[in-house]
Structure formats: structure tokens, C-alpha cells
């Protein structure tokens, strides 16, 4: 059975500016604001559970969603 240890799913959102309603135009930031949020951090046992975790993480995440995992084969 495959196990997925140390699974970490992170959402990264980059905000380059904001809209100013008073001036009526988009204003860019000097440096982009980067927001990182950990969506899942733990172990998963089996492909079905991995699929469910990834599906929920993609629905919750905004921007880019990255995943790191260690794959093990248990007998």
C-alpha cells in the first residue's frame, strides 16, 4: 500500500496592486504582496484519500497551489 508522508500543500497568492475608487484607476504596489497559506500538513494513506485532500485544497486555494510529499511503499 502506498503512503504519502509529510504531505504539505501551500497556496501562494501574489497581489500586484489595488483599485482606488476615489481616483478611478488601478494603482500598482512598489513590491508585490505575496501571501502564503498552508492548506494541509500531514500524512495520507492511499490514493483515494490523497485525491480528496488535493481536491479540497484546490477548492480552498487561491493563486498557485504547490504540493510536496514523500512517497513510501508499505507491505
N, C-alpha and C positions, 0 to 999 in steps of 0.2 A: 504494500500500500504506500502510495506517495504521501509524504507530509511536507508542508510548506512552513518552515520555521523562520522566525524573525521577519515576518511579513510586515512591511511598512508602506503605507500608501499616503502620499502627500499631495495636496492641491496647492499650486502656485499661481497666484493672480498678479498681473502687472498692470498698474494704473498709471497712465502717462499724463493725464490731465483731468480737468473738470470743466463743466459748462457753467459760465457765470450768467445767470438770468438777468442781472441788472445791466450788464454790458451787451448781452445778446450774442456772445461768442464763446468759443472754446479756448481755454487757457491751459497751456502746457506747463507741467512742473519742471523745475531745473533738473531734478533727478527723478526717475520713475519710482513710484512707491510699489514695493514688492511685498505681498502678503502670502505667507506660507502657513498652511493649516494641516495638521496631521489628522487624517480621516480614519486610519486604522493602524494599530500597532499590536501585533500578537502572532499567535500560531494558528494555522489552519490545517485540518485533517481531511484530505480528499479533494477531488476536483470539483465536486458539487458545491461544497462549502466555499471554495476559492471563487467560483463563479458568482455565488450570491454576494460575497464580500466585495468583489470588484464591481458588480452591478450597482450596489448601494453606494459605493464610493464615487462612481462616475455620476450618479444622480445628484449627490451632495456637492461634488467638487465644482469649482468654477475655474476657468482658465485651463492650465495644463495639469494633468494628473499623472504623477510618476509612482512607480512601484519598485521596491527592492525585496528580494526573497532569497532564502536558502532552501534548496530542494534536497530532500532526503528520501531514500527508499527503505522502508521498514518491511521486514518479513514476518 
